[in-house]
Amino acid sequence: MNLASVGVDLGGTKIALALVEESGRILKASRTATDVQGGASAVIEQIREAAAALVEECDAAVVGMGIGVAGQIEPETGIVHFAPNLDWHNVPLRSALTSALNFPVVITNDVRAITWGEWLYGAGRGCSDLICVFVGTGIGGGVVINGEVVSGCSNTAGEIGHITVDRHGPQCTCGNYGCMEALAGGWGIAQQARLAISADPVAGAELLQMVHGKLEDISARTVSRAYRQGDPLAGKVISQAEDALIAGMTTLVNAFNPCRLILGGGVISGLPELVERLDRGVRMRALTAATRSLEVLHAKLGDDAGVVGAAALAMRSFMQRS
């Protein structure tokens, strides 16, 4: 009988689940809107119901469930200490779902789950030293060294977006100044565009027209569209974001010497040409020895990376124990 595990990508707007074979192939999948207003108990029940529906009449033997959550996780207990998009504080997610299901559960950070997926079944397949960087609303990532996903002393490894790239730069949501995320994450790009428009409304006229004069509606997607149309202000904001990403990734390449640097997330998807430019920029700035065998690649799994990676973590975790 084939083996499979359930992967869950739990976010503030949606819960994606998939039943995934040991080979990484998705057998069944589902998606539902997250009932954030109902609180943790409602969301846990949503996951239980959706998982039960996936495994019903399944020909494979289900070994467990993996869940990727955007938040701070205690790996030993599976407690979600803080998940801002869910408004969760100290939720015992693993114990609640283990009690409700007939198989074990493992919890990890959402971006680390994506890293598992890309490493084992995507652009990182066959590689034992790599770094994944996902540039979306924020910037997160994962590091694989000698075939092991790095978790760190207190399970916060991979907070790549909070590398300081400009010590005189704008304040980040973390409280620090000049983080890569504050300049190149989706929210940071939008914020830098709004500040530039406020300082020079004439230069920002085209961007403002795109959002019907509502400055607060400027988003990274708006800036990307304007950039593609040749808008100079948008061009400056994107160039600043590119420089920040190159600086941050140069630091990562020099520090960890990965064989592959895998780039994904909404900002990269919207501006795929950034991958080639970041590749060129990192090679210009990083140590020659650190880039000699480096490949800079697009992530491959897209929206499936989170569920596939969470399922892979479950498979690894529970098959090793059996």
Disulfide bonds with the S-S distance in Angstrom:
none
